[in-house]
Amino acid sequence: MEVVSRDGFRVPRLGLGTYRMTGAGCQGAVESALGLGYRHIDTAQMYGNQDAVGAGLAASGVARAEVHLTSKCHHEIQTPDRIRAACAESLRLLRTDYLDLYLLHWPRPGSDLPAALETMMALRAAGMVRQIGLANGTVAHLRQAIDEVRAPIVCNQIEYHVLIDQTPVLSWMRGHGVVVVAHVPLAQGRLAEHAALAAIGRRYDADAAQVALAWLLDQPDVAVIPKAARPGSQVANLEAMRVRLDDFDRAAIAALPKTLRCVNPPFAPMWDAAG
């Protein structure tokens, strides 16, 4: 599996997202993905499926050291004591001694971001997590985290696909060595039948979703975590890695509207201007 590597942080380029997967279905999806060669699994306290992800990891037979495992702290509990407790609970449910990456999920307006980050830095120093980052962080969050708190943020997980403009946050991240992990890379299924992407895909014997993933996978600092519950979908996502877009394809994708934000809950931050 190809990896994204920046300043000592390494993450497999294609991972399995598990949002809205639960129970036996989630466990089976994790087992299947690992059996197919995936080595990057993404979960979160908010998803309510860490126990199923842990069961899938255990049942897969793949050594823990071979798997990059990400989890996230729930957006409602970002105080130091509760972050420490949440991390310990994640480790218990996931049946592991450490997380490869622990993210502050949906930094909340008005919360004490420095205190939360300092707690996560302490978890890192204690060996409970290897690296820390943000999920759905804005430029303002990143600037505070890195420039003011001096937190060793290695990753920001954001909504990123062919129909959203994330220029401000992407530019800031790339200028500061922060890896992009793209969630909802298929715009929650909206790209599966996208006509312009399907037209590109016919040149490569690929479908629209594979073209959408290939566009992301072509970017050197981007990892991608599409949700894929079925083995067939997991295989199709892996096959997207063989698609090599050319400049003509990139120009066609660049011309698509960039105004679709799929994930925008009531507790979301004030987004950067272009996104």
C-alpha positions as CSV (number, residue, x, y, z in Angstrom):
1,M,0.0,0.0,0.0
2,E,1.4,3.4,-0.9
3,V,1.9,5.8,1.9
4,V,1.7,9.6,2.5
5,S,4.8,10.7,4.3
6,R,5.6,14.2,5.8
7,D,8.2,15.0,8.4
8,G,8.3,11.5,9.9
9,F,4.5,10.9,9.8
10,R,3.5,8.0,7.6
11,V,-0.1,7.0,6.7
12,P,-1.3,4.5,4.1
13,R,-2.8,6.5,1.2
14,L,-6.1,4.6,1.0
15,G,-7.9,3.7,4.2
16,L,-11.3,2.4,5.3
17,G,-13.8,4.9,6.7
18,T,-16.3,3.4,9.2
19,Y,-18.7,6.3,9.8
20,R,-22.3,4.9,10.1
21,M,-21.0,1.3,10.3
22,T,-21.9,-0.6,13.5
23,G,-22.1,-4.1,15.0
24,A,-21.4,-7.2,13.0
25,G,-21.5,-5.3,9.7
26,C,-18.7,-3.0,10.8
27,Q,-16.6,-5.9,12.2
28,G,-17.0,-7.8,8.9
29,A,-16.1,-4.7,6.8
30,V,-12.9,-4.2,8.8
31,E,-12.0,-7.9,8.5
32,S,-12.6,-7.9,4.8
33,A,-10.6,-4.7,4.2
34,L,-7.6,-6.0,6.1
35,G,-7.8,-9.2,4.2
36,L,-7.7,-7.4,0.9
37,G,-4.6,-5.4,1.9
38,Y,-5.9,-2.3,3.5
39,R,-3.7,-1.1,6.4
40,H,-5.5,2.1,7.4
41,I,-8.7,2.0,9.5
42,D,-10.5,5.2,10.6
43,T,-13.0,5.3,13.5
44,A,-14.1,7.8,16.2
45,Q,-15.7,7.8,19.6
46,M,-18.7,9.7,18.0
47,Y,-19.3,6.8,15.6
48,G,-20.2,4.3,18.4
49,N,-18.4,1.5,16.6
50,Q,-14.9,1.2,18.2
51,D,-15.8,-2.1,19.8
52,A,-16.8,-3.5,16.4
53,V,-13.6,-2.1,14.8
54,G,-11.6,-3.6,17.5
55,A,-13.3,-7.0,17.0
56,G,-12.6,-6.8,13.3
57,L,-8.9,-6.0,13.9
58,A,-8.6,-8.9,16.3
59,A,-10.3,-11.4,14.0
60,S,-8.4,-10.4,10.9
61,G,-5.1,-12.0,12.1
62,V,-3.2,-8.9,10.8
63,A,-0.5,-7.9,13.3
64,R,-1.4,-4.6,15.1
65,A,2.0,-3.1,14.1
66,E,1.0,-3.4,10.4
67,V,-2.2,-1.3,10.8
68,H,-2.5,2.4,11.0
69,L,-5.4,3.0,13.4
70,T,-7.0,6.4,13.8
71,S,-9.6,7.4,16.3
72,K,-11.1,10.8,17.5
73,C,-12.3,12.4,20.6
74,H,-16.0,13.3,20.7
75,H,-16.7,17.0,20.1
76,E,-18.8,17.3,23.3
77,I,-16.1,16.2,25.8
78,Q,-13.0,18.3,24.9
79,T,-11.9,19.1,28.5
80,P,-8.6,17.6,29.8
81,D,-10.0,14.9,32.2
82,R,-12.6,13.8,29.7
83,I,-10.1,13.6,26.8
84,R,-7.9,11.4,28.9
85,A,-10.8,9.1,29.8
86,A,-12.0,9.1,26.2
87,C,-8.6,8.0,24.9
88,A,-8.4,5.2,27.5
89,E,-11.8,4.0,26.6
90,S,-10.9,4.0,22.9
91,L,-7.9,1.9,23.6
92,R,-10.0,-0.6,25.6
93,L,-12.7,-0.9,22.9
94,L,-10.2,-1.1,20.1
95,R,-8.2,-3.8,22.0
96,T,-4.9,-2.0,21.5
97,D,-2.2,-0.3,23.6
98,Y,-1.9,2.7,21.4
99,L,-3.4,4.7,18.5
100,D,-1.3,5.7,15.5
101,L,-3.3,8.9,15.3
102,Y,-5.7,10.6,17.7
103,L,-7.7,13.6,16.4
104,L,-9.6,16.3,18.1
105,H,-13.0,15.8,16.4
106,W,-14.9,19.0,15.5
107,P,-13.1,21.6,17.6
108,R,-16.0,23.4,19.3
109,P,-16.5,27.2,19.1
110,G,-15.7,28.7,22.5
111,S,-13.8,25.6,23.8
112,D,-10.4,25.8,25.4
113,L,-8.4,24.5,22.4
114,P,-5.0,25.0,24.0
115,A,-6.0,22.9,27.0
116,A,-7.3,20.2,24.8
117,L,-4.2,20.1,22.7
118,E,-1.9,20.1,25.7
119,T,-3.8,17.1,27.0
120,M,-3.4,15.3,23.7
121,M,0.3,16.1,23.7
122,A,0.5,14.5,27.2
123,L,-1.2,11.4,25.8
124,R,1.4,11.4,23.1
125,A,4.3,11.7,25.6
126,A,2.8,8.8,27.6
127,G,2.8,6.5,24.5
128,M,-1.0,6.2,24.4
129,V,-1.0,7.8,20.9
130,R,1.8,8.1,18.4
131,Q,0.6,11.3,16.6
132,I,-2.1,13.9,17.1
133,G,-4.2,16.1,14.8
134,L,-7.5,17.7,14.1
135,A,-10.6,16.6,12.3
136,N,-12.6,19.4,10.6
137,G,-10.2,22.0,11.7
138,T,-10.1,25.5,10.0
139,V,-7.1,27.7,9.3
140,A,-7.9,29.5,12.6
141,H,-7.8,26.2,14.5
142,L,-4.6,25.2,12.8
143,R,-2.9,28.5,13.3
144,Q,-3.8,28.5,17.0
145,A,-2.6,24.9,17.4
146,I,0.7,25.2,15.6
147,D,1.7,28.8,15.9
148,E,0.4,29.5,19.4
149,V,0.3,26.2,21.3
150,R,3.2,24.6,19.3
151,A,1.3,21.4,19.2
152,P,2.9,18.8,16.8
153,I,-0.2,18.6,14.6
154,V,0.6,16.1,11.7
155,C,-2.9,15.8,10.1
156,N,-6.2,17.6,9.6
157,Q,-9.0,15.4,8.4
158,I,-11.4,17.4,6.2
159,E,-14.2,17.0,3.8
160,Y,-12.4,17.0,0.4
161,H,-13.7,15.8,-3.0
162,V,-14.0,17.1,-6.5
163,L,-17.0,19.3,-5.8
164,I,-15.7,21.4,-2.9
165,D,-13.2,24.2,-2.8
166,Q,-10.9,23.8,0.2
167,T,-8.2,26.2,-1.1
168,P,-7.6,28.3,2.1
169,V,-7.2,25.4,4.5
170,L,-5.3,23.2,2.0
171,S,-2.8,26.0,1.2
172,W,-2.2,26.6,4.9
173,M,-1.7,22.9,5.6
174,R,0.6,22.3,2.7
175,G,2.7,25.3,3.8
176,H,3.1,23.9,7.2
177,G,3.6,20.2,6.4
178,V,0.2,19.0,7.7
179,V,-1.1,15.9,5.9
180,V,-4.6,16.0,4.4
181,V,-7.0,13.0,5.2
182,A,-10.0,13.4,3.0
183,H,-13.3,12.2,4.4
184,V,-16.5,11.8,2.4
185,P,-14.3,11.7,-0.7
186,L,-17.2,10.5,-2.8
187,A,-19.5,13.3,-1.5
188,Q,-21.6,10.7,0.4
189,G,-22.3,8.7,-2.7
190,R,-23.2,11.7,-4.9
191,L,-20.2,11.1,-7.2
192,A,-21.0,7.5,-8.0
193,E,-23.1,8.4,-11.0
194,H,-21.5,11.8,-11.9
195,A,-21.7,12.2,-15.6
196,A,-18.4,14.2,-16.2
197,L,-16.4,11.7,-14.0
198,A,-18.0,8.7,-15.7
199,A,-17.0,10.2,-19.1
200,I,-13.4,10.5,-17.9
201,G,-13.5,7.0,-16.4
202,R,-14.5,5.4,-19.8
203,R,-11.0,6.2,-21.0
204,Y,-9.5,4.0,-18.2
205,D,-12.2,1.3,-17.8
206,A,-13.1,2.9,-14.5
207,D,-16.3,4.2,-13.0
208,A,-17.1,7.7,-11.8
209,A,-16.3,6.9,-8.1
210,Q,-12.9,5.5,-9.1
211,V,-12.1,8.7,-11.0
212,A,-13.1,10.8,-8.0
213,L,-10.8,8.8,-5.7
214,A,-8.0,8.8,-8.3
215,W,-8.0,12.6,-8.4
216,L,-7.4,12.7,-4.6
217,L,-4.9,9.8,-4.6
218,D,-2.9,11.7,-7.3
219,Q,-2.1,14.4,-4.8
220,P,1.1,13.7,-2.9
221,D,0.0,14.9,0.6
222,V,-3.5,13.4,0.6
223,A,-4.8,10.2,2.1
224,V,-8.4,9.1,1.5
225,I,-10.8,7.2,3.7
226,P,-13.9,6.2,1.7
227,K,-16.6,4.3,3.6
228,A,-17.0,0.8,2.0
229,A,-19.0,-1.8,3.8
230,R,-19.0,-4.4,1.0
231,P,-16.0,-6.3,-0.2
232,G,-16.8,-5.4,-3.8
233,S,-16.7,-1.7,-3.0
234,Q,-13.5,-2.1,-1.1
235,V,-11.9,-3.8,-4.1
236,A,-13.2,-1.1,-6.4
237,N,-11.6,1.5,-4.2
238,L,-8.3,-0.3,-4.3
239,E,-8.5,-0.4,-8.1
240,A,-8.8,3.3,-8.2
241,M,-5.1,3.4,-7.3
242,R,-4.3,2.1,-10.8
243,V,-6.0,5.1,-12.6
244,R,-3.6,7.7,-13.7
245,L,-5.3,10.9,-14.7
246,D,-3.7,13.3,-17.3
247,D,-3.7,17.0,-17.6
248,F,-6.8,17.0,-19.7
249,D,-8.7,15.1,-17.0
250,R,-7.5,17.4,-14.3
251,A,-8.6,20.4,-16.2
252,A,-12.1,18.9,-16.7
253,I,-12.3,18.2,-13.0
254,A,-11.0,21.7,-12.1
255,A,-13.9,23.1,-14.2
256,L,-16.6,21.4,-12.1
257,P,-18.6,23.5,-9.6
258,K,-16.9,23.6,-6.2
259,T,-19.8,24.5,-4.0
260,L,-20.9,21.3,-2.4
261,R,-20.3,20.8,1.3
262,C,-22.0,17.6,2.5
263,V,-21.1,17.6,6.2
264,N,-22.1,20.8,8.0
265,P,-23.7,19.9,11.4
266,P,-25.0,22.6,13.8
267,F,-21.8,22.4,15.8
268,A,-19.5,23.0,12.8
269,P,-17.1,25.9,12.9
270,M,-17.1,29.0,10.7
271,W,-15.6,27.6,7.5
272,D,-12.8,29.2,5.7
273,A,-14.1,31.6,2.9
274,A,-13.8,29.3,-0.1
275,G,-15.1,26.2,1.6
